[in-house]
Amino acid sequence: MSPPVAPAGWSRWLVPPAALAVHLSIGQAYAWSVFKPPLESALGLSGTQSALPFQLGIVMLGLSAAFGGTLVERNGPRWAMTVALCCFSSGFLLSALGAATEQYWLIVLGYGFVGGIGLGIGYISPVSTLIKWFPDRPGMATGIAIMGFGGGALIASPWSAQMLESFGSDSSGIAMAFLVHGLSYAVFMLLGVLLVRVPRTEKPVGDGPSAFDGPQVSARNAVRTPQFWCLWIVLCMNVTAGIGILEKAAPMITDFFANTSTTVSASAAAGFVALLSAANMAGRIGWSSTSDLIGRKNIYRVYLGTGALMYGLIALAGDSSKPLFILCALVILSFYGGGFATIPAYLKDLFGTYQVGAIHGRLLTAWSTAGVLGPLIVNWIADRQEEAGKSGSSLYTLSLFIMIGLLAVGFVANELVRPVHPRHHIPAPASNEKEAADVQRQQ
């Protein structure tokens, strides 16, 4: 399963499409909120229960990325993409069986556990390879690939809504939608498996910088540094503040304006999810490319500081202005996506490219934590407020203020990031020897 080494004259711009084929597929996870109302109706679930497959999927994303990061570095991106294809598609097929038989636990097992492993391995599969291909523009390179994960729902949300309309929103219709997803994504992800290549040398850009310029830190040493844990907090807070709303986007906008003259239909709510996905996608390439110009710490100041301001506007304005609600949500989701796309380049700046994929995988445990906290905070508070007789925007006001506090914690953690102490660096020749051994093995 070793990826073929790129032949002489191979264009590095052919590698991002391989990454996009995988990330656009697994990015379907962001469209889960489209399935929440049908599942709740067909299987008699609460909002918290219908969020469980998504939550478990994000937990498994982080855990599989953490434990599989070293395997991805060792076996290469083609092996990782193949594992992601098998797990992600199998997860949908198991979920289809669960929906058809009305066995909710099978949906949790399939989409959440098995599919979540595919999410994690697929997410980190191209990161190290892209950074080695683009040592001169790491933010842009990882942004192009991770843009696909954010943009996956742009395709999946209207597609899923259309399938549910065609097949029906009962258990059999949901099962057919899951089945079509599983088979279609398997074919699309196969394109990435066949197209991916690794660079022949550590300087793929002529006279450009080497992929191993600067200090290099192993994954084992990286987790012993305060820098790693500061970035862990930054990522966890940023993701928690965004993912809770993203997971509940469709029912949230419906609830927010339910008591106004401008109510939101189910199809319009699905369109809102697609808009959020577009902002998420645009932020991943736009803000991560900007980080190459202004620096990683500065761009995270924008994400966390301005993001808190946007949440404050939503909380205070309530349901008084639908355009303001949508605009603030789009800005927040652009920062949310930008944070994901920028973090690999931030890690590269601090720890080098030697084992950046493995380090990135370990850092994604922050995503696992956030995948539980974010939806739990929003759904649990909304359920309690509804039981108390509240409705409309009042269901979410407390959650929004909690998100502001979390972003403030992340802002402080970002300010504490400093260069890694030289005692954690590995000798320079070690990284070069590792690269030479990898190329020899792959040939």
VEXDREN-2710 file (C-alpha; in Angstrom, 1 decimal):
% VEXDREN-2710
k/r/px/py/pz
1/MET/0.0/0.0/0.0
2/SER/3.0/2.3/-0.2
3/PRO/2.3/5.4/-2.4
4/PRO/4.3/5.7/-5.6
5/VAL/7.1/8.2/-5.4
6/ALA/6.4/11.1/-7.8
7/PRO/8.3/10.8/-11.1
8/ALA/10.6/13.6/-12.3
9/GLY/8.6/16.6/-13.4
10/TRP/5.5/15.7/-11.4
11/SER/3.4/18.7/-10.6
12/ARG/2.8/19.1/-6.9
13/TRP/-0.6/20.7/-7.7
14/LEU/-1.9/17.2/-8.5
15/VAL/-1.6/16.2/-4.9
16/PRO/-4.2/18.6/-3.4
17/PRO/-7.0/17.0/-5.5
18/ALA/-6.1/13.6/-4.1
19/ALA/-6.5/15.1/-0.6
20/LEU/-9.8/16.8/-1.6
21/ALA/-11.3/13.6/-2.8
22/VAL/-11.0/12.2/0.7
23/HIS/-11.8/15.3/2.6
24/LEU/-14.9/16.3/0.6
25/SER/-16.3/12.8/1.3
26/ILE/-15.6/12.6/5.1
27/GLY/-16.8/16.2/5.4
28/GLN/-20.3/14.8/5.1
29/ALA/-20.2/14.7/8.9
30/TYR/-21.0/18.4/9.0
31/ALA/-24.3/17.7/7.3
32/TRP/-25.5/15.4/10.1
33/SER/-28.0/17.9/11.4
34/VAL/-30.1/17.3/8.3
35/PHE/-30.7/13.7/9.5
36/LYS/-31.5/14.8/13.1
37/PRO/-35.2/15.7/12.7
38/PRO/-36.1/12.6/10.6
39/LEU/-34.3/10.3/13.0
40/GLU/-36.0/11.9/16.0
41/SER/-39.4/11.4/14.3
42/ALA/-38.9/7.9/12.9
43/LEU/-37.2/6.4/16.0
44/GLY/-38.6/8.6/18.8
45/LEU/-35.3/10.1/19.8
46/SER/-34.6/13.3/21.8
47/GLY/-32.3/16.0/20.4
48/THR/-29.5/14.7/22.7
49/GLN/-29.9/11.1/21.5
50/SER/-30.0/12.1/17.8
51/ALA/-26.7/13.9/18.3
52/LEU/-25.0/10.8/19.7
53/PRO/-23.8/9.3/16.3
54/PHE/-22.2/12.6/15.4
55/GLN/-20.6/13.0/18.8
56/LEU/-19.2/9.5/18.8
57/GLY/-17.9/10.0/15.3
58/ILE/-16.0/13.1/16.4
59/VAL/-14.7/11.3/19.5
60/MET/-13.4/8.4/17.3
61/LEU/-12.0/10.9/14.8
62/GLY/-9.7/12.3/17.5
63/LEU/-8.8/9.0/19.0
64/SER/-8.1/7.2/15.7
65/ALA/-6.1/10.2/14.6
66/ALA/-4.1/10.1/17.8
67/PHE/-3.4/6.4/17.9
68/GLY/-3.1/6.0/14.1
69/GLY/-1.0/9.1/13.5
70/THR/2.3/7.2/13.7
71/LEU/1.0/4.4/11.5
72/VAL/0.0/7.0/8.9
73/GLU/3.5/8.5/9.0
74/ARG/5.0/5.0/8.7
75/ASN/2.8/3.5/6.0
76/GLY/2.1/6.6/3.9
77/PRO/-0.9/8.4/2.7
78/ARG/-2.2/5.7/0.3
79/TRP/-2.5/3.2/3.1
80/ALA/-4.3/5.8/5.3
81/MET/-6.7/6.8/2.5
82/THR/-7.6/3.1/1.9
83/VAL/-8.3/2.5/5.6
84/ALA/-10.4/5.7/5.6
85/LEU/-12.4/4.6/2.6
86/CYS/-13.2/1.2/4.0
87/CYS/-14.2/2.4/7.5
88/PHE/-16.2/5.5/6.3
89/SER/-18.2/3.6/3.7
90/SER/-18.8/0.6/6.0
91/GLY/-20.1/3.0/8.6
92/PHE/-22.8/4.2/6.3
93/LEU/-23.8/0.6/5.3
94/LEU/-24.1/-0.4/9.0
95/SER/-26.2/2.7/9.6
96/ALA/-28.4/1.8/6.7
97/LEU/-29.0/-1.6/8.2
98/GLY/-29.7/0.0/11.6
99/ALA/-32.3/2.4/10.1
100/ALA/-34.0/-0.3/8.0
101/THR/-34.4/-2.5/11.1
102/GLU/-35.0/0.4/13.5
103/GLN/-32.1/-0.6/15.6
104/TYR/-30.7/2.8/16.8
105/TRP/-27.6/1.2/18.3
106/LEU/-26.5/0.0/14.8
107/ILE/-26.6/3.6/13.6
108/VAL/-24.4/4.7/16.6
109/LEU/-22.0/1.8/16.0
110/GLY/-21.9/2.3/12.2
111/TYR/-21.8/6.1/11.8
112/GLY/-20.2/6.9/15.1
113/PHE/-17.7/4.2/15.8
114/VAL/-16.7/2.6/12.5
115/GLY/-17.3/5.7/10.4
116/GLY/-15.5/7.8/13.0
117/ILE/-12.4/5.8/12.6
118/GLY/-12.6/6.5/8.9
119/LEU/-13.0/10.2/9.7
120/GLY/-9.8/10.3/11.8
121/ILE/-7.5/8.4/9.5
122/GLY/-8.9/10.1/6.5
123/TYR/-8.5/13.6/8.0
124/ILE/-4.8/13.3/8.8
125/SER/-3.9/11.1/5.8
126/PRO/-2.7/13.9/3.5
127/VAL/-1.4/16.5/6.0
128/SER/2.3/15.4/6.3
129/THR/2.5/14.8/2.6
130/LEU/1.1/18.2/1.7
131/ILE/3.4/20.0/4.0
132/LYS/6.4/18.2/2.4
133/TRP/5.2/19.2/-1.1
134/PHE/4.6/22.8/-0.1
135/PRO/7.2/23.8/2.5
136/ASP/7.0/27.4/1.2
137/ARG/3.3/27.7/1.8
138/PRO/2.2/25.2/4.4
139/GLY/-0.9/27.2/5.5
140/MET/-2.3/27.4/2.0
141/ALA/-1.5/23.7/1.3
142/THR/-3.2/22.3/4.3
143/GLY/-6.0/24.8/3.8
144/ILE/-6.7/23.5/0.3
145/ALA/-7.1/19.9/1.6
146/ILE/-8.9/20.7/4.9
147/MET/-11.2/23.0/2.9
148/GLY/-12.7/19.9/1.5
149/PHE/-13.7/18.7/5.0
150/GLY/-15.5/21.9/5.7
151/GLY/-17.1/21.9/2.2
152/GLY/-18.3/18.4/2.4
153/ALA/-21.6/19.4/3.8
154/LEU/-22.1/22.0/1.0
155/ILE/-22.6/18.9/-1.2
156/ALA/-24.0/16.5/1.4
157/SER/-26.6/18.8/3.0
158/PRO/-28.8/19.5/-0.1
159/TRP/-28.1/16.1/-1.5
160/SER/-29.2/14.4/1.8
161/ALA/-32.3/16.6/2.0
162/GLN/-33.3/15.7/-1.6
163/MET/-32.8/12.0/-0.9
164/LEU/-35.0/12.2/2.2
165/GLU/-37.6/14.0/0.2
166/SER/-37.5/11.4/-2.6
167/PHE/-37.1/8.2/-0.4
168/GLY/-39.2/9.5/2.5
169/SER/-38.2/10.5/6.0
170/ASP/-39.3/7.3/7.6
171/SER/-36.9/4.6/8.7
172/SER/-36.7/3.0/5.3
173/GLY/-36.1/6.3/3.5
174/ILE/-33.3/7.1/5.9
175/ALA/-31.8/3.7/5.3
176/MET/-31.8/4.2/1.5
177/ALA/-30.1/7.6/2.0
178/PHE/-27.4/6.1/4.1
179/LEU/-26.9/3.3/1.6
180/VAL/-26.5/5.7/-1.3
181/HIS/-24.0/7.8/0.7
182/GLY/-21.9/4.7/1.6
183/LEU/-21.6/3.5/-2.0
184/SER/-21.1/6.9/-3.6
185/TYR/-18.4/8.0/-1.2
186/ALA/-16.5/4.8/-1.7
187/VAL/-16.1/5.5/-5.4
188/PHE/-15.1/9.1/-4.9
189/MET/-12.5/8.4/-2.2
190/LEU/-10.9/5.8/-4.5
191/LEU/-9.8/8.6/-6.7
192/GLY/-7.7/10.0/-4.0
193/VAL/-6.2/6.6/-3.2
194/LEU/-5.1/6.2/-6.9
195/LEU/-3.8/9.8/-7.4
196/VAL/-1.7/10.5/-4.3
197/ARG/2.1/10.7/-4.6
198/VAL/5.0/11.5/-2.3
199/PRO/7.9/13.8/-3.2
200/ARG/11.2/12.3/-4.3
201/THR/13.3/14.7/-2.3
202/GLU/13.0/17.0/0.7
203/LYS/13.2/20.0/-1.7
204/PRO/10.3/19.6/-4.1
205/VAL/10.3/23.3/-5.2
206/GLY/13.6/23.7/-7.0
207/ASP/15.5/26.4/-5.1
208/GLY/12.8/26.7/-2.5
209/PRO/13.0/25.8/1.2
210/SER/13.6/22.2/2.4
211/ALA/10.8/20.4/4.0
212/PHE/13.1/19.9/7.0
213/ASP/14.3/23.4/7.4
214/GLY/14.3/24.6/11.0
215/PRO/14.1/22.7/14.3
216/GLN/12.5/19.2/14.3
217/VAL/10.7/17.6/17.2
218/SER/9.5/14.0/17.4
219/ALA/5.8/13.3/18.3
220/ARG/7.0/11.7/21.5
221/ASN/8.8/14.9/22.6
222/ALA/6.1/17.2/21.3
223/VAL/3.5/16.0/23.7
224/ARG/5.9/16.8/26.6
225/THR/6.1/20.5/25.7
226/PRO/3.8/23.3/27.0
227/GLN/3.4/24.5/23.4
228/PHE/1.6/21.3/22.5
229/TRP/-0.9/21.6/25.4
230/CYS/-1.5/25.4/24.8
231/LEU/-2.4/24.5/21.2
232/TRP/-4.6/21.7/22.5
233/ILE/-6.6/24.1/24.6
234/VAL/-6.7/26.6/21.7
235/LEU/-8.1/24.0/19.3
236/CYS/-10.5/22.5/21.9
237/MET/-12.0/25.8/22.8
238/ASN/-12.4/27.0/19.2
239/VAL/-14.0/23.7/18.1
240/THR/-16.3/23.5/21.2
241/ALA/-17.6/27.0/20.5
242/GLY/-18.4/26.2/16.9
243/ILE/-19.3/22.5/16.7
244/GLY/-22.2/22.7/19.1
245/ILE/-24.0/25.2/16.9
246/LEU/-22.9/23.5/13.7
247/GLU/-24.2/20.1/14.8
248/LYS/-27.6/21.7/15.6
249/ALA/-27.7/24.3/12.8
250/ALA/-30.9/23.2/11.0
251/PRO/-33.1/23.0/14.1
252/MET/-31.4/26.0/15.8
253/ILE/-32.3/28.5/13.1
254/THR/-35.8/27.1/13.0
255/ASP/-36.2/27.5/16.7
256/PHE/-34.6/30.9/16.8
257/PHE/-37.3/32.4/14.6
258/ALA/-40.2/30.2/15.5
259/ASN/-41.9/32.9/17.4
260/THR/-41.4/35.6/14.8
261/SER/-43.2/36.6/11.6
262/THR/-40.2/35.3/9.6
263/THR/-40.3/31.6/10.4
264/VAL/-37.8/29.2/8.7
265/SER/-38.9/26.1/6.8
266/ALA/-37.1/22.8/6.7
267/SER/-35.8/23.4/3.2
268/ALA/-34.5/26.9/4.2
269/ALA/-32.9/25.4/7.3
270/ALA/-31.1/22.9/5.1
271/GLY/-30.0/25.8/2.9
272/PHE/-28.6/27.5/6.0
273/VAL/-26.5/24.4/6.8
274/ALA/-25.2/24.6/3.2
275/LEU/-24.3/28.3/3.7
276/LEU/-22.5/27.5/6.9
277/SER/-20.6/24.8/5.1
278/ALA/-19.6/27.3/2.4
279/ALA/-18.3/29.7/5.1
280/ASN/-16.5/26.9/6.8
281/MET/-15.0/25.9/3.5
282/ALA/-14.0/29.4/2.4
283/GLY/-12.5/30.1/5.9
284/ARG/-10.2/27.0/5.6
285/ILE/-8.5/28.2/2.5
286/GLY/-8.9/32.0/3.0
287/TRP/-7.8/32.4/6.6
288/SER/-5.1/29.7/6.5
289/SER/-3.5/31.3/3.4
290/THR/-3.7/34.7/5.3
291/SER/-1.8/33.0/8.1
292/ASP/1.2/32.5/5.8
293/LEU/1.3/36.3/5.6
294/ILE/0.6/37.5/9.1
295/GLY/1.6/34.6/11.2
296/ARG/-0.2/31.8/13.0
297/LYS/-0.5/33.5/16.5
298/ASN/-2.0/36.6/14.9
299/ILE/-4.6/34.7/12.9
300/TYR/-5.7/32.8/16.0
301/ARG/-6.1/36.2/17.8
302/VAL/-8.6/37.0/15.0
303/TYR/-10.4/33.7/15.3
304/LEU/-10.8/33.7/19.0
305/GLY/-11.3/37.4/19.7
306/THR/-13.6/38.3/16.8
307/GLY/-15.4/35.0/17.2
308/ALA/-16.4/35.9/20.8
309/LEU/-17.7/39.3/19.6
310/MET/-19.9/37.5/17.0
311/TYR/-21.4/35.2/19.6
312/GLY/-22.1/38.2/21.8
313/LEU/-24.0/39.9/18.9
314/ILE/-26.1/36.8/18.4
315/ALA/-26.9/36.4/22.1
316/LEU/-27.8/40.1/22.5
317/ALA/-29.7/40.5/19.3
318/GLY/-31.7/37.3/19.7
319/ASP/-34.3/36.8/17.1
320/SER/-34.6/40.5/16.2
321/SER/-32.6/40.3/13.0
322/LYS/-32.3/37.3/10.8
323/PRO/-29.7/38.8/8.5
324/LEU/-27.5/39.6/11.5
325/PHE/-27.9/36.1/12.9
326/ILE/-26.9/34.6/9.5
327/LEU/-24.0/37.0/9.0
328/CYS/-22.5/36.4/12.5
329/ALA/-23.0/32.6/12.1
330/LEU/-21.1/32.7/8.7
331/VAL/-18.2/34.7/10.2
332/ILE/-18.0/32.3/13.2
333/LEU/-18.0/29.2/10.9
334/SER/-15.3/30.8/8.7
335/PHE/-13.1/31.2/11.8
336/TYR/-14.0/27.7/13.0
337/GLY/-12.9/26.2/9.6
338/GLY/-9.8/28.5/9.5
339/GLY/-8.7/27.2/12.9
340/PHE/-8.7/23.6/11.6
341/ALA/-6.8/24.5/8.5
342/THR/-4.2/26.6/10.2
343/ILE/-3.3/24.2/13.1
344/PRO/-1.1/21.9/11.0
345/ALA/1.0/24.9/9.8
346/TYR/1.1/26.1/13.4
347/LEU/2.5/22.7/14.4
348/LYS/4.9/22.7/11.5
349/ASP/6.3/26.2/12.7
350/LEU/6.8/24.9/16.2
351/PHE/7.8/21.3/15.7
352/GLY/8.9/21.0/12.1
353/THR/7.8/18.4/9.5
354/TYR/9.6/15.3/10.9
355/GLN/6.5/13.8/12.5
356/VAL/4.0/16.6/12.0
357/GLY/1.3/14.1/10.9
358/ALA/1.6/12.1/14.1
359/ILE/1.7/15.3/16.2
360/HIS/-1.4/16.6/14.4
361/GLY/-3.1/13.3/15.1
362/ARG/-2.4/13.5/18.8
363/LEU/-3.6/17.1/18.9
364/LEU/-6.9/16.1/17.4
365/THR/-7.9/14.5/20.7
366/ALA/-8.9/18.1/21.4
367/TRP/-11.5/17.7/18.6
368/SER/-12.7/14.5/20.3
369/THR/-13.2/16.4/23.6
370/ALA/-14.9/19.3/21.8
371/GLY/-17.1/16.9/19.8
372/VAL/-18.6/15.8/23.1
373/LEU/-18.7/19.1/24.9
374/GLY/-20.1/21.3/22.1
375/PRO/-23.2/19.3/21.2
376/LEU/-23.7/18.3/24.8
377/ILE/-23.8/21.9/26.0
378/VAL/-26.1/23.2/23.3
379/ASN/-28.5/20.2/23.2
380/TRP/-28.6/19.6/27.0
381/ILE/-29.3/23.3/27.8
382/ALA/-31.9/23.5/24.9
383/ASP/-33.7/20.4/26.2
384/ARG/-33.7/21.8/29.8
385/GLN/-34.9/25.2/28.7
386/GLU/-37.7/23.6/26.7
387/GLU/-38.7/21.6/29.7
388/ALA/-38.9/24.9/31.6
389/GLY/-41.4/26.2/29.1
390/LYS/-39.1/28.5/27.1
391/SER/-39.0/28.6/23.4
392/GLY/-37.4/30.5/20.5
393/SER/-34.0/32.1/21.0
394/SER/-34.3/31.7/24.7
395/LEU/-33.4/28.0/24.2
396/TYR/-29.8/29.0/23.3
397/THR/-28.9/32.2/25.1
398/LEU/-27.1/30.5/27.9
399/SER/-25.2/28.3/25.5
400/LEU/-24.0/31.3/23.5
401/PHE/-22.5/33.0/26.6
402/ILE/-20.8/29.8/27.6
403/MET/-19.2/29.8/24.1
404/ILE/-17.9/33.3/24.6
405/GLY/-16.2/32.2/27.8
406/LEU/-14.6/29.2/26.1
407/LEU/-13.2/31.4/23.3
408/ALA/-11.7/33.7/25.9
409/VAL/-9.9/30.8/27.5
410/GLY/-8.5/29.8/24.1
411/PHE/-7.3/33.4/23.5
412/VAL/-5.3/33.3/26.6
413/ALA/-3.8/29.9/25.8
414/ASN/-2.7/31.2/22.3
415/GLU/-0.9/34.2/24.0
416/LEU/1.2/31.7/26.0
417/VAL/2.6/29.9/23.0
418/ARG/6.4/30.4/22.6
419/PRO/9.1/28.7/20.5
420/VAL/10.0/25.1/21.6
421/HIS/13.0/24.8/23.8
422/PRO/16.1/23.4/22.0
423/ARG/16.3/20.5/24.5
424/HIS/13.3/18.9/22.7
425/HIS/14.8/19.1/19.2
426/ILE/16.2/16.1/17.5
427/PRO/19.6/16.2/15.7
428/ALA/19.2/17.6/12.2
429/PRO/20.6/14.6/10.4
430/ALA/18.0/12.3/12.0
431/SER/15.1/13.9/10.0
432/ASN/17.1/13.7/6.7
433/GLU/17.9/10.1/7.4
434/LYS/14.3/9.4/8.1
435/GLU/13.2/11.0/4.8
436/ALA/15.8/9.0/2.8
437/ALA/14.7/5.8/4.4
438/ASP/11.1/6.5/3.6
439/VAL/11.9/7.2/-0.1
440/GLN/14.0/4.1/-0.3
441/ARG/11.2/2.0/1.3
442/GLN/8.6/3.5/-1.0
443/GLN/10.7/2.8/-4.1
END
